[in-house]
Structures are given as C-alpha cells and as structure tokens.
Amino acid sequence: MAALYLLIPAAFLIVGVALYLFFWAVDSGQYDDLDSPAQRILFDDDDPAHHAGVEQAERRRDER
C-alpha cells in the first residue's frame, strides 16, 4: 500500500511529461508534413528530377 503513494504520483508525472512533449512537438511543426519524408527515400539525390519532386511537394505543403 505504501508503494502506491510513490507510484501514483510518479505515473502522473510521466503522463504529464509525455503530454507536454506531445504538445510541444505539435506546436513546433513536427507533424506538419508527413508525406515528403516517406517519399524522399524513393528519389536519387543525383537525379535532377528529384529537385523538381521536392519543389512540387513543398508547393503542395504550402497550399495546405
């Protein structure tokens, strides 16, 4: 029973820190563009068409 007096506040503290980190990530824009990083691996860095694809993705992101 005495352990609960320590574990319950510790659990609230961990949940509070997790919520703080989540809202910080959302506010700082970590989840703004979920499509471009997944597609970036498909393009070759030396390919000049790659830059066009990145520019197109950035234009699409700016339109949102």
N, C-alpha and C positions, 0 to 999 in steps of 0.2 A: 504494500500500500504506500509505503514511503517513497518508493521509486516513481510512482505516478506523479508526485509533487514535483519531481525533476523532469520527467519525460513529457508531460503535457505542455509545460511552457517551452521546452526545447522543440517540440513539434510545431507549436505556434510560431516560434522564431524561424524555423526552417521554411515553413509555408510563407511567412511574411517576406523573407529574403527572396524566395522563388518568385513570388508575385511582383516584388519590386524589380527584379531582374527582367521579368517578362515585360512589364510595362515600360521599362527603360529601353528594351530592345524595340518595342513597337514605336515608341516616340522618336527613337533615333533613326528610324527608317530601315531597320534590318529586314523587314518583311515586305518592303515596297515592291521589289522586282523579283519574283520567284521563277520567272521563265528564262531569262537570259543566262544565268549561271548554269542551268541544266543544259542549255543548248550550246554553250561556249565550247564544251569538250568535243563537239561534233565537227568543229571547224579547224582547219590547219592554220597555224599562226602565220606561215609564209604566204598563204594564198591571198591575193589582193581582193578577192570576192568576200573574204572573211570580214574585212573592214566595212564593206557595204552592208553585210548582215548585222554587224554590231550597230551601225548607224541607224538601220531600219528598226532594230529593237529599241534603241534609245528614243527614236521618234515616237514609236508606239507607246513607250512608257510615259513620255512627256504628254501625250494626248490624253492619258487617263487622269 
